[in-house]
Amino acid sequence: MEKIFLLEDDPALARGIGMALEAPGRAVTLAGTLGESRPVLARERFDLLILDINLPDGSGLDLLRQLRGAGDRTPVILLTANDLELDEVTGLEAGADDYITKPFSLAVLRARVAAQLRRGAPAASSPLRLGPFAFDFEGMDFRRAGEPVELSKTEQKLLRVLVENRGRTVPRPMLAEKVWPDGAEAVEPNALSVTVKRLRAKLEADPANPQYLKTVYGLGYTWAVAP
């Protein structure tokens, strides 16, 4: 599922863009202010961000700079009513991947979005390399320091959610819903804790003092960006 985040303070325009971009296998999440955006971006990972620059509570450029400063490399398209060359240069220097000036054609926007999603899509079965690990979720091949690691389907699901949200705390309820989407309520209360413990035992050099799969007490778990 491709996930797009749209930050646009004009409700009618936001709905129109959302309807134009939604498609089978693609979902669009809307927000109208920086205040609405930050908690959404903190808990979810998107394939593309579309950010309006002029907002009621600040600038989309500030949000872009914060994301890039935190190491987030999600593709970003900026939307703005400003058509000055300086604004475009400022946006690109802040880390934007593309820049569209209002008013714009929805057909052009769809084409630009498709181009960014293609660029951001990982190659099929390309292992995700994180420190000593190589994780190939499509090929179900998992390695630590080059050595294969056997993971159960449940452990694979848990690992995938964590590494796709690396650097962010994933709340326990959200993890349970992702790992057991057909019945998180029916599983044992400690099932998540047990799965985390087993995953650590297979991946961490010292499971009692994990470097990667860390507990955020009272909230959930996170996969550390770098130990």
Salt bridges, closest charged atoms under 4 A:
GLU2 OE1 - ARG26 NE 3.13
GLU8 OE1 - LYS102 NZ 2.94
GLU44 OE1 - LYS3 NZ 3.27
GLU44 OE2 - ARG43 NE 3.88
ASP52 OD2 - LYS102 NZ 3.29
ASP62 OD1 - ARG65 NH1 3.39
ASP72 OD2 - ARG168 NH2 2.93
ASP97 OD2 - ARG68 NH2 3.09
ASP98 OD1 - ARG112 NH1 3.09
GLU138 OE2 - ARG160 NH2 2.99
ASP141 OD2 - ARG143 NE 2.94
GLU155 OE1 - LYS202 NZ 2.74
GLU164 OE2 - ARG160 NE 3.13
